[in-house]
Amino acid sequence: MDYHSTDLRGFLHYVPQFRGKLFVIDIEWSLLSEANKAEVIMDLTALQSIGVLLLVVASNEELDDFVDWATDHELKLSSVIDEIDASSIQQVLGRGQAALCQRRGDLLNSELRSLAVTLSARKMVAISDFKPIEYNGGQLKFLRVAEIQKLESILTSKERALLDSAAMACHLGVDRVHLLDGRVPGVLLDELFSNEGVGTMVYSGTYRNIRLLREEDVPELLAMIGRSVRRTHLVPRSYEQIAAALGDYAVMEVDGHVVGCVALYSHDERGEIACLYVKQSHEGTGYGADLVHFMHGQARERGMKSVFALTNRASRFFTEALGYSPMEIAQLPEVRRNQLQSSGRESQAFECVF
C-alpha cells in the first residue's frame, strides 16, 4: 500500500476509530484515468483490510468496468444490489463484502443520503472532479455547513449542487462528507487518514477546537514538545509541573488529535505567552496564531492588562502575525527577568497591550 503523504502515526490513530464503521463511497468512475482507477481500488481494498465497511455507488454505465477493476485487485465485492434497501446491504456487509449499488440520480442524491442515515454511515465520500474551493488565498479543506452560503458568488453550479447535497447529508445526521478529486493520486487514503486532508470535508459539528489542558493530555504534550525542548527552544517542564497548573495550558485538537499547545503564565497584571508549539505536520495552518489569540481571551478574563512573549527565533511571527511590539528586557517582571538572565538564553521580548 502506498500511503503517499499520509503520516503513518496518524494512520494508526485512525484505524481503531474506523474499524467496523460504514463508509459510503459515491464515485464518478468514468472521470478517472486507468492509473487513478487502480489507485482508488487499491485504497478501497486497504480500507476493507482494516475492517472498514464499504458501500460503493456508481452509475449503471460504470458498474461493469468497476467490477472488472475490483476483481483484478481482489476487492471483496458483492454483485450489484438491484433493490437498494438497508437489509440487503447489511447482509452483504455482514459477509465481509463491499456492497455495490447503482446510483439513480446525482452524486450524493436524496436516496443515497437516506440510506446512509439508515445504515448509520460514519462518512460519505464523493469521488469526482471536485477541487477544493479557493477562498481568501487558500484552499477550503474544512467547511462547516453554516459557512457554505458565504461562497455563493464563487461556486459553479456543479460545486454548489454537490456542497448542498453534502450539507443535507450532515443535517440528516452523517458526521462527515468528503468531496474529493479522484484524479489526484492516493486521494482517498490521504484524505481519510490525515488531519488536514487533501479534499474538502463538509461537517456540521466540531472538527477543530482549542481547550484547556486535561491531565490525561500531559504525556501527549510532553512528547509533542520534546523535540523543541532538546533544541533549547522551549524551557524543559516535568509532568508534575504541568499537572499542577493545568489551567495555564491549552491545546489545539484536530479531529481528536492534539496538534499544538500554548501556556499563559501569570505575573500579576501581566501574562506571559509560553510553551507555544504546533506539530511540524501542521505548520503554516495559522494554528499558532489561533492558540495565542485563545490565550489573549484567557488573559482578559483573568484581568491582565497585557501579555509578553520571549523568543529567540519567532520574532516575525509575534510582530507581523500577532501585532506585538518589541520591548526591553529590563521591562520584564523582575522574577521573569532574573530567570531569563540566569538561564543564559538570548531571547528577545515582545509585548501586546490590551
LINMO-V30136 format. One record per backbone hydrogen bond with DSSP energy under -1.0 kcal/mol. CO is the residue of the C=O (numbers start at 0). NH is the residue of the N-H. Records with the same first field share a line. If there is no record, write none. Layout:
CO=NH + NH
//
This chain:
2=5
6=10
7=11
8=12
9=13
10=14
13=17
14=18
17=20
20=52
21=121 + 122
22=54
23=124
24=56
25=126
26=28
27=30
28=31
32=36
33=37
34=38
35=39
36=40
37=41
38=42
39=43
40=44
41=45
42=46
43=47
44=48
46=51
47=50
50=19
52=22
53=98
54=24
55=100
56=26
57=102
58=61
61=65
62=66
63=67
64=68
65=69
66=70
67=71
68=72
69=74
70=73
75=97
82=84
84=88
85=89
86=90
87=91
88=92
89=93
91=96
92=95
97=77
98=55
99=80
100=57
105=108
108=112
109=113
110=114
111=115
112=116
113=117
114=118
115=120
116=119
122=23
123=177
124=25
125=179
126=27
127=181
132=139
134=137
137=134
138=140
140=200
142=202
143=146
144=147
147=150
148=151
150=153
155=159
156=160
157=161
158=162
159=163
160=164
161=165
162=166
163=167
164=168
165=169
166=170
167=171
168=173
175=123
176=201
177=125
178=199
179=127
180=183
183=186
185=189
186=190
187=191
188=192
199=178
200=142
201=176
202=144
206=254
208=252
210=250
213=216
214=217
216=220
217=221
218=222
219=223
220=224
224=228
225=229
226=230
227=232 + 233
228=231
237=241
238=242
239=243
241=244
244=247
245=248
247=263
248=212
249=261
250=210
251=258
252=208
253=256
256=253
258=278
259=251
260=276
261=249
262=273
264=271
266=269
268=304 + 305
269=266
270=307
271=264
273=262
276=260
278=281
279=282
281=284
285=289
286=290
287=291
288=292
289=293
290=294
291=295
292=296
293=297
294=298
295=299
296=300
297=301
298=303
299=302
304=353
305=270
306=351
307=272
308=349
310=347
313=317
314=318
315=319
316=320
317=323
324=350
327=330
328=331
332=336
333=337
334=338
335=339
336=340
337=341
338=342
347=310
348=326
349=308
350=324
351=306
//
